[in-house]
Amino acid sequence: MSDLEIYAALGEIFRDVFIREDIVLHAELSAEDVPEWDSFRQIDIILAVELKYQIKLITRELDDLHNVGDLVRVIATKTDVGRVQVD
């Protein structure tokens, strides 16, 4: 699975969680950039990611999430070995 595929899937998750069609994901996007992104929305995002990818994020991984790029890297690591990275 490529980073582009992960960003596309995350875009759907973010649009569903925030009920907004105008959110454009990029690596540096963080909660500071989206006014509605509070701790409750963070939980919704994480639960949706875990469900979509059939993965479980542990506390240490969650603590290291500072932006969307960090989330993409964690998803990629947990879902694929030898994936194609797109910068």
Buried (B, 14 or more C-beta within 10 A) or exposed (E): EEBEBBBEBBBEBBBEBBEEEEBEBEBEBBBEEBEEBEEEBBEBBBEBBBEBBEBEBEEEBBEEBEBBBBBBBBBBEBBEEEBEEEE
